[in-house]
Amino acid sequence: MNPKLPVSCPSCATTLSVTELSCLECSTKVSGNYILPLLLHIPAEEQQFILDFFLSSGSLKEMANQMGKSYPTVRNKLDDIIEKIKTLQPK
């Protein structure tokens, strides 16, 4: 089981930032203050949906067949994810 990357502070719920990256091979470390990518702020299930959408060349019809769900259900899920991402984007 892979541990889940936290995106918000467990104490105050503020969005976390990346302050250090390290190479497991040579132990090189890079430090700074980097913002987490937008898609990391949505649940893993929604990230997987976006990846599946991409891998199906953007075909909701194909995704609906693969998921065993109706086209409108899959379309609504995509619309919900789009709205969520819009609210997360910096203005």
Distance bins in CASP14 RR format, pairs under 12 A and 6 or more apart:
PFRMAT RR
TARGET T0000
AUTHOR 0000-0000-0000
RMODE 2
METHOD distances of the structure
MODEL  1
2 44 0 0 0 0 1 0 0 0 0 0 0
3 44 0 0 0 0 0 1 0 0 0 0 0
4 40 0 0 0 0 0 1 0 0 0 0 0
4 43 0 0 0 0 1 0 0 0 0 0 0
4 44 1 0 0 1 0 0 0 0 0 0 0
4 45 0 0 0 0 0 1 0 0 0 0 0
4 47 0 0 0 0 0 1 0 0 0 0 0
5 16 0 0 0 0 1 0 0 0 0 0 0
5 18 0 0 0 0 1 0 0 0 0 0 0
5 36 0 0 0 0 1 0 0 0 0 0 0
5 37 0 0 0 0 0 1 0 0 0 0 0
5 39 0 0 0 0 0 1 0 0 0 0 0
5 40 1 0 0 1 0 0 0 0 0 0 0
5 41 0 0 0 0 0 1 0 0 0 0 0
5 43 0 0 0 0 0 1 0 0 0 0 0
5 44 0 0 0 0 1 0 0 0 0 0 0
5 47 0 0 0 0 0 1 0 0 0 0 0
6 13 0 0 0 0 0 1 0 0 0 0 0
6 14 0 0 0 0 0 1 0 0 0 0 0
6 15 0 0 0 0 0 1 0 0 0 0 0
6 16 1 0 0 1 0 0 0 0 0 0 0
6 17 0 0 0 0 0 1 0 0 0 0 0
6 18 0 0 0 0 0 1 0 0 0 0 0
6 36 0 0 0 0 1 0 0 0 0 0 0
6 40 0 0 0 0 1 0 0 0 0 0 0
6 41 0 0 0 0 0 1 0 0 0 0 0
7 13 0 0 0 0 0 1 0 0 0 0 0
7 14 0 0 0 0 0 1 0 0 0 0 0
7 15 1 0 0 1 0 0 0 0 0 0 0
7 16 1 0 1 0 0 0 0 0 0 0 0
7 17 0 0 0 0 1 0 0 0 0 0 0
7 18 0 0 0 0 0 1 0 0 0 0 0
7 35 0 0 0 0 0 1 0 0 0 0 0
7 36 1 0 1 0 0 0 0 0 0 0 0
7 37 0 0 0 0 1 0 0 0 0 0 0
7 38 0 0 0 0 0 1 0 0 0 0 0
7 39 0 0 0 0 0 1 0 0 0 0 0
7 40 1 0 1 0 0 0 0 0 0 0 0
7 41 1 0 1 0 0 0 0 0 0 0 0
7 42 0 0 0 0 1 0 0 0 0 0 0
7 43 0 0 0 0 0 1 0 0 0 0 0
7 44 0 0 0 0 0 1 0 0 0 0 0
7 47 0 0 0 0 0 1 0 0 0 0 0
7 88 0 0 0 0 0 1 0 0 0 0 0
8 14 1 0 0 1 0 0 0 0 0 0 0
8 15 1 0 1 0 0 0 0 0 0 0 0
8 16 1 0 0 1 0 0 0 0 0 0 0
8 17 0 0 0 0 0 1 0 0 0 0 0
8 36 0 0 0 0 1 0 0 0 0 0 0
8 40 0 0 0 0 0 1 0 0 0 0 0
8 41 0 0 0 0 1 0 0 0 0 0 0
8 88 0 0 0 0 0 1 0 0 0 0 0
9 15 1 0 0 1 0 0 0 0 0 0 0
9 16 1 0 1 0 0 0 0 0 0 0 0
9 17 0 0 0 0 0 1 0 0 0 0 0
10 16 0 0 0 0 1 0 0 0 0 0 0
15 35 0 0 0 0 1 0 0 0 0 0 0
15 36 1 0 0 1 0 0 0 0 0 0 0
15 37 0 0 0 0 0 1 0 0 0 0 0
15 38 0 0 0 0 0 1 0 0 0 0 0
15 40 0 0 0 0 0 1 0 0 0 0 0
15 41 1 0 0 1 0 0 0 0 0 0 0
15 88 0 0 0 0 1 0 0 0 0 0 0
15 90 0 0 0 0 0 1 0 0 0 0 0
16 33 0 0 0 0 0 1 0 0 0 0 0
16 34 0 0 0 0 0 1 0 0 0 0 0
16 35 0 0 0 0 1 0 0 0 0 0 0
16 36 1 0 0 1 0 0 0 0 0 0 0
16 40 0 0 0 0 1 0 0 0 0 0 0
16 41 0 0 0 0 0 1 0 0 0 0 0
17 31 0 0 0 0 0 1 0 0 0 0 0
17 32 0 0 0 0 1 0 0 0 0 0 0
17 33 1 0 1 0 0 0 0 0 0 0 0
17 34 1 0 0 1 0 0 0 0 0 0 0
17 35 1 0 1 0 0 0 0 0 0 0 0
17 36 1 0 0 1 0 0 0 0 0 0 0
17 37 0 0 0 0 0 1 0 0 0 0 0
17 40 0 0 0 0 0 1 0 0 0 0 0
18 30 0 0 0 0 1 0 0 0 0 0 0
18 31 0 0 0 0 1 0 0 0 0 0 0
18 32 1 0 0 1 0 0 0 0 0 0 0
18 33 1 0 0 1 0 0 0 0 0 0 0
18 34 1 0 1 0 0 0 0 0 0 0 0
18 35 1 0 0 1 0 0 0 0 0 0 0
18 36 1 0 0 1 0 0 0 0 0 0 0
18 37 0 0 0 0 1 0 0 0 0 0 0
18 40 0 0 0 0 1 0 0 0 0 0 0
19 29 0 0 0 0 0 1 0 0 0 0 0
19 30 0 0 0 0 1 0 0 0 0 0 0
19 31 1 0 0 1 0 0 0 0 0 0 0
19 32 1 0 1 0 0 0 0 0 0 0 0
19 33 1 0 1 0 0 0 0 0 0 0 0
19 34 1 0 0 1 0 0 0 0 0 0 0
19 35 0 0 0 0 0 1 0 0 0 0 0
19 36 0 0 0 0 0 1 0 0 0 0 0
20 28 0 0 0 0 0 1 0 0 0 0 0
20 29 1 0 1 0 0 0 0 0 0 0 0
20 30 1 0 0 1 0 0 0 0 0 0 0
20 31 1 0 1 0 0 0 0 0 0 0 0
20 32 1 0 0 1 0 0 0 0 0 0 0
20 33 0 0 0 0 1 0 0 0 0 0 0
20 34 0 0 0 0 1 0 0 0 0 0 0
21 27 0 0 0 0 0 1 0 0 0 0 0
21 28 0 0 0 0 1 0 0 0 0 0 0
21 29 1 0 0 1 0 0 0 0 0 0 0
21 30 1 0 1 0 0 0 0 0 0 0 0
21 31 1 0 0 1 0 0 0 0 0 0 0
21 32 0 0 0 0 1 0 0 0 0 0 0
21 33 0 0 0 0 0 1 0 0 0 0 0
21 34 0 0 0 0 1 0 0 0 0 0 0
22 28 1 0 0 1 0 0 0 0 0 0 0
22 29 1 0 1 0 0 0 0 0 0 0 0
22 30 1 0 0 1 0 0 0 0 0 0 0
22 31 0 0 0 0 1 0 0 0 0 0 0
23 29 1 0 0 1 0 0 0 0 0 0 0
23 30 0 0 0 0 1 0 0 0 0 0 0
34 40 0 0 0 0 0 1 0 0 0 0 0
35 41 0 0 0 0 0 1 0 0 0 0 0
35 88 0 0 0 0 0 1 0 0 0 0 0
35 90 0 0 0 0 1 0 0 0 0 0 0
36 42 0 0 0 0 0 1 0 0 0 0 0
36 88 0 0 0 0 0 1 0 0 0 0 0
37 47 0 0 0 0 0 1 0 0 0 0 0
37 85 0 0 0 0 0 1 0 0 0 0 0
37 88 0 0 0 0 0 1 0 0 0 0 0
37 89 0 0 0 0 0 1 0 0 0 0 0
38 46 0 0 0 0 0 1 0 0 0 0 0
38 47 0 0 0 0 0 1 0 0 0 0 0
38 50 0 0 0 0 0 1 0 0 0 0 0
38 81 0 0 0 0 0 1 0 0 0 0 0
38 84 0 0 0 0 0 1 0 0 0 0 0
38 85 1 0 0 1 0 0 0 0 0 0 0
38 86 0 0 0 0 0 1 0 0 0 0 0
38 87 0 0 0 0 0 1 0 0 0 0 0
38 88 1 0 1 0 0 0 0 0 0 0 0
38 89 1 0 0 1 0 0 0 0 0 0 0
38 90 0 0 0 0 1 0 0 0 0 0 0
39 46 0 0 0 0 1 0 0 0 0 0 0
39 47 1 0 1 0 0 0 0 0 0 0 0
39 48 0 0 0 0 0 1 0 0 0 0 0
39 49 0 0 0 0 0 1 0 0 0 0 0
39 50 1 0 0 1 0 0 0 0 0 0 0
39 51 0 0 0 0 1 0 0 0 0 0 0
39 54 0 0 0 0 0 1 0 0 0 0 0
39 81 0 0 0 0 1 0 0 0 0 0 0
39 84 0 0 0 0 0 1 0 0 0 0 0
39 85 1 0 0 1 0 0 0 0 0 0 0
39 88 0 0 0 0 1 0 0 0 0 0 0
39 89 0 0 0 0 0 1 0 0 0 0 0
40 46 0 0 0 0 0 1 0 0 0 0 0
40 47 1 0 0 1 0 0 0 0 0 0 0
40 50 0 0 0 0 0 1 0 0 0 0 0
40 85 0 0 0 0 0 1 0 0 0 0 0
40 88 0 0 0 0 0 1 0 0 0 0 0
41 47 0 0 0 0 1 0 0 0 0 0 0
41 81 0 0 0 0 0 1 0 0 0 0 0
41 84 0 0 0 0 1 0 0 0 0 0 0
41 85 0 0 0 0 1 0 0 0 0 0 0
41 87 0 0 0 0 1 0 0 0 0 0 0
41 88 1 0 1 0 0 0 0 0 0 0 0
41 89 0 0 0 0 1 0 0 0 0 0 0
41 90 0 0 0 0 0 1 0 0 0 0 0
42 48 0 0 0 0 0 1 0 0 0 0 0
42 49 0 0 0 0 1 0 0 0 0 0 0
42 50 0 0 0 0 1 0 0 0 0 0 0
42 51 0 0 0 0 0 1 0 0 0 0 0
42 80 0 0 0 0 0 1 0 0 0 0 0
42 81 1 0 0 1 0 0 0 0 0 0 0
42 82 0 0 0 0 0 1 0 0 0 0 0
42 83 0 0 0 0 0 1 0 0 0 0 0
42 84 1 0 0 1 0 0 0 0 0 0 0
42 85 1 0 0 1 0 0 0 0 0 0 0
42 86 0 0 0 0 0 1 0 0 0 0 0
42 87 0 0 0 0 0 1 0 0 0 0 0
42 88 1 0 0 1 0 0 0 0 0 0 0
42 89 0 0 0 0 0 1 0 0 0 0 0
43 49 0 0 0 0 1 0 0 0 0 0 0
43 50 0 0 0 0 0 1 0 0 0 0 0
43 80 0 0 0 0 0 1 0 0 0 0 0
43 81 0 0 0 0 1 0 0 0 0 0 0
43 84 0 0 0 0 1 0 0 0 0 0 0
44 50 0 0 0 0 0 1 0 0 0 0 0
44 51 0 0 0 0 0 1 0 0 0 0 0
45 51 0 0 0 0 0 1 0 0 0 0 0
45 52 0 0 0 0 0 1 0 0 0 0 0
45 67 0 0 0 0 0 1 0 0 0 0 0
45 77 0 0 0 0 1 0 0 0 0 0 0
45 80 0 0 0 0 0 1 0 0 0 0 0
45 81 0 0 0 0 1 0 0 0 0 0 0
45 84 0 0 0 0 0 1 0 0 0 0 0
46 52 0 0 0 0 0 1 0 0 0 0 0
46 53 0 0 0 0 0 1 0 0 0 0 0
46 77 0 0 0 0 1 0 0 0 0 0 0
46 78 0 0 0 0 1 0 0 0 0 0 0
46 80 0 0 0 0 1 0 0 0 0 0 0
46 81 1 0 1 0 0 0 0 0 0 0 0
46 82 0 0 0 0 0 1 0 0 0 0 0
46 83 0 0 0 0 0 1 0 0 0 0 0
46 84 1 0 0 1 0 0 0 0 0 0 0
46 85 0 0 0 0 1 0 0 0 0 0 0
46 88 0 0 0 0 0 1 0 0 0 0 0
47 53 0 0 0 0 0 1 0 0 0 0 0
47 54 0 0 0 0 0 1 0 0 0 0 0
47 81 0 0 0 0 1 0 0 0 0 0 0
47 84 0 0 0 0 0 1 0 0 0 0 0
47 85 0 0 0 0 0 1 0 0 0 0 0
48 54 0 0 0 0 0 1 0 0 0 0 0
48 55 0 0 0 0 0 1 0 0 0 0 0
48 63 0 0 0 0 0 1 0 0 0 0 0
48 67 0 0 0 0 0 1 0 0 0 0 0
48 77 0 0 0 0 0 1 0 0 0 0 0
48 81 0 0 0 0 0 1 0 0 0 0 0
49 55 0 0 0 0 0 1 0 0 0 0 0
49 56 0 0 0 0 0 1 0 0 0 0 0
49 58 0 0 0 0 0 1 0 0 0 0 0
49 60 0 0 0 0 0 1 0 0 0 0 0
49 63 0 0 0 0 1 0 0 0 0 0 0
49 64 0 0 0 0 0 1 0 0 0 0 0
49 66 0 0 0 0 0 1 0 0 0 0 0
49 67 0 0 0 0 1 0 0 0 0 0 0
49 69 0 0 0 0 0 1 0 0 0 0 0
49 73 0 0 0 0 0 1 0 0 0 0 0
49 74 0 0 0 0 1 0 0 0 0 0 0
49 75 0 0 0 0 0 1 0 0 0 0 0
49 76 0 0 0 0 0 1 0 0 0 0 0
49 77 1 0 0 1 0 0 0 0 0 0 0
49 78 1 0 0 1 0 0 0 0 0 0 0
49 79 0 0 0 0 0 1 0 0 0 0 0
49 80 0 0 0 0 1 0 0 0 0 0 0
49 81 1 0 0 1 0 0 0 0 0 0 0
49 82 0 0 0 0 0 1 0 0 0 0 0
49 84 0 0 0 0 0 1 0 0 0 0 0
49 85 0 0 0 0 0 1 0 0 0 0 0
50 56 0 0 0 0 0 1 0 0 0 0 0
50 58 0 0 0 0 0 1 0 0 0 0 0
50 63 0 0 0 0 0 1 0 0 0 0 0
50 77 0 0 0 0 0 1 0 0 0 0 0
50 78 0 0 0 0 1 0 0 0 0 0 0
50 80 0 0 0 0 0 1 0 0 0 0 0
50 81 1 0 0 1 0 0 0 0 0 0 0
50 82 0 0 0 0 1 0 0 0 0 0 0
50 84 0 0 0 0 0 1 0 0 0 0 0
50 85 0 0 0 0 1 0 0 0 0 0 0
51 58 0 0 0 0 0 1 0 0 0 0 0
51 63 0 0 0 0 0 1 0 0 0 0 0
51 81 0 0 0 0 0 1 0 0 0 0 0
52 58 0 0 0 0 1 0 0 0 0 0 0
52 59 0 0 0 0 0 1 0 0 0 0 0
52 60 0 0 0 0 0 1 0 0 0 0 0
52 62 0 0 0 0 1 0 0 0 0 0 0
52 63 1 0 1 0 0 0 0 0 0 0 0
52 64 0 0 0 0 0 1 0 0 0 0 0
52 65 0 0 0 0 0 1 0 0 0 0 0
52 66 1 0 0 1 0 0 0 0 0 0 0
52 67 0 0 0 0 1 0 0 0 0 0 0
52 69 0 0 0 0 0 1 0 0 0 0 0
52 74 0 0 0 0 1 0 0 0 0 0 0
52 77 0 0 0 0 0 1 0 0 0 0 0
52 78 0 0 0 0 0 1 0 0 0 0 0
52 81 0 0 0 0 0 1 0 0 0 0 0
53 59 0 0 0 0 1 0 0 0 0 0 0
53 60 1 0 0 1 0 0 0 0 0 0 0
53 61 0 0 0 0 0 1 0 0 0 0 0
53 62 0 0 0 0 1 0 0 0 0 0 0
53 63 1 0 0 1 0 0 0 0 0 0 0
53 64 0 0 0 0 0 1 0 0 0 0 0
53 66 0 0 0 0 0 1 0 0 0 0 0
53 67 0 0 0 0 0 1 0 0 0 0 0
53 74 0 0 0 0 1 0 0 0 0 0 0
53 75 0 0 0 0 0 1 0 0 0 0 0
53 77 0 0 0 0 1 0 0 0 0 0 0
53 78 1 0 0 1 0 0 0 0 0 0 0
53 81 0 0 0 0 1 0 0 0 0 0 0
53 82 0 0 0 0 0 1 0 0 0 0 0
54 62 0 0 0 0 0 1 0 0 0 0 0
54 63 0 0 0 0 0 1 0 0 0 0 0
54 78 0 0 0 0 0 1 0 0 0 0 0
55 62 0 0 0 0 1 0 0 0 0 0 0
55 63 0 0 0 0 1 0 0 0 0 0 0
55 66 0 0 0 0 1 0 0 0 0 0 0
56 62 1 0 1 0 0 0 0 0 0 0 0
56 63 1 0 1 0 0 0 0 0 0 0 0
56 64 0 0 0 0 1 0 0 0 0 0 0
56 65 0 0 0 0 1 0 0 0 0 0 0
56 66 1 0 0 1 0 0 0 0 0 0 0
56 67 0 0 0 0 0 1 0 0 0 0 0
56 74 0 0 0 0 0 1 0 0 0 0 0
56 78 0 0 0 0 0 1 0 0 0 0 0
57 63 0 0 0 0 0 1 0 0 0 0 0
58 64 0 0 0 0 0 1 0 0 0 0 0
58 74 0 0 0 0 0 1 0 0 0 0 0
58 75 0 0 0 0 0 1 0 0 0 0 0
58 78 0 0 0 0 1 0 0 0 0 0 0
59 65 0 0 0 0 1 0 0 0 0 0 0
59 66 0 0 0 0 1 0 0 0 0 0 0
59 67 0 0 0 0 0 1 0 0 0 0 0
59 71 0 0 0 0 0 1 0 0 0 0 0
59 74 0 0 0 0 1 0 0 0 0 0 0
59 75 0 0 0 0 0 1 0 0 0 0 0
59 78 0 0 0 0 0 1 0 0 0 0 0
60 66 0 0 0 0 0 1 0 0 0 0 0
60 67 0 0 0 0 1 0 0 0 0 0 0
60 69 0 0 0 0 0 1 0 0 0 0 0
60 70 0 0 0 0 0 1 0 0 0 0 0
60 71 1 0 0 1 0 0 0 0 0 0 0
60 72 0 0 0 0 1 0 0 0 0 0 0
60 73 0 0 0 0 1 0 0 0 0 0 0
60 74 1 0 1 0 0 0 0 0 0 0 0
60 75 1 0 1 0 0 0 0 0 0 0 0
60 76 0 0 0 0 0 1 0 0 0 0 0
60 77 0 0 0 0 1 0 0 0 0 0 0
60 78 1 0 0 1 0 0 0 0 0 0 0
60 79 0 0 0 0 0 1 0 0 0 0 0
61 67 0 0 0 0 0 1 0 0 0 0 0
61 68 0 0 0 0 0 1 0 0 0 0 0
61 69 0 0 0 0 0 1 0 0 0 0 0
61 70 0 0 0 0 0 1 0 0 0 0 0
61 71 1 0 1 0 0 0 0 0 0 0 0
61 72 0 0 0 0 0 1 0 0 0 0 0
61 74 0 0 0 0 1 0 0 0 0 0 0
61 75 0 0 0 0 1 0 0 0 0 0 0
62 68 0 0 0 0 0 1 0 0 0 0 0
62 69 0 0 0 0 0 1 0 0 0 0 0
62 71 0 0 0 0 0 1 0 0 0 0 0
62 74 0 0 0 0 1 0 0 0 0 0 0
63 69 0 0 0 0 1 0 0 0 0 0 0
63 70 0 0 0 0 0 1 0 0 0 0 0
63 71 0 0 0 0 1 0 0 0 0 0 0
63 73 0 0 0 0 0 1 0 0 0 0 0
63 74 1 0 1 0 0 0 0 0 0 0 0
63 75 0 0 0 0 1 0 0 0 0 0 0
63 77 0 0 0 0 1 0 0 0 0 0 0
63 78 0 0 0 0 1 0 0 0 0 0 0
64 70 1 0 0 1 0 0 0 0 0 0 0
64 71 1 0 1 0 0 0 0 0 0 0 0
64 72 0 0 0 0 1 0 0 0 0 0 0
64 73 1 0 0 1 0 0 0 0 0 0 0
64 74 1 0 1 0 0 0 0 0 0 0 0
64 75 0 0 0 0 1 0 0 0 0 0 0
64 76 0 0 0 0 0 1 0 0 0 0 0
64 77 0 0 0 0 1 0 0 0 0 0 0
64 78 0 0 0 0 0 1 0 0 0 0 0
65 71 0 0 0 0 1 0 0 0 0 0 0
65 74 0 0 0 0 1 0 0 0 0 0 0
66 74 0 0 0 0 1 0 0 0 0 0 0
67 73 0 0 0 0 1 0 0 0 0 0 0
67 74 1 0 0 1 0 0 0 0 0 0 0
67 75 0 0 0 0 0 1 0 0 0 0 0
67 77 0 0 0 0 1 0 0 0 0 0 0
67 78 0 0 0 0 0 1 0 0 0 0 0
68 74 0 0 0 0 1 0 0 0 0 0 0
69 75 0 0 0 0 1 0 0 0 0 0 0
69 76 0 0 0 0 1 0 0 0 0 0 0
69 77 0 0 0 0 1 0 0 0 0 0 0
69 78 0 0 0 0 0 1 0 0 0 0 0
70 76 0 0 0 0 1 0 0 0 0 0 0
70 77 0 0 0 0 0 1 0 0 0 0 0
71 77 0 0 0 0 0 1 0 0 0 0 0
71 78 0 0 0 0 0 1 0 0 0 0 0
72 78 0 0 0 0 0 1 0 0 0 0 0
72 79 0 0 0 0 0 1 0 0 0 0 0
73 79 0 0 0 0 0 1 0 0 0 0 0
73 80 0 0 0 0 0 1 0 0 0 0 0
74 80 0 0 0 0 0 1 0 0 0 0 0
74 81 0 0 0 0 0 1 0 0 0 0 0
75 81 0 0 0 0 0 1 0 0 0 0 0
75 82 0 0 0 0 0 1 0 0 0 0 0
76 82 0 0 0 0 0 1 0 0 0 0 0
76 83 0 0 0 0 0 1 0 0 0 0 0
77 83 0 0 0 0 0 1 0 0 0 0 0
77 84 0 0 0 0 0 1 0 0 0 0 0
78 84 0 0 0 0 0 1 0 0 0 0 0
78 85 0 0 0 0 0 1 0 0 0 0 0
79 85 0 0 0 0 0 1 0 0 0 0 0
79 86 0 0 0 0 0 1 0 0 0 0 0
80 86 0 0 0 0 0 1 0 0 0 0 0
80 87 0 0 0 0 0 1 0 0 0 0 0
81 87 0 0 0 0 0 1 0 0 0 0 0
81 88 0 0 0 0 0 1 0 0 0 0 0
82 88 0 0 0 0 0 1 0 0 0 0 0
82 89 0 0 0 0 0 1 0 0 0 0 0
83 89 0 0 0 0 0 1 0 0 0 0 0
END
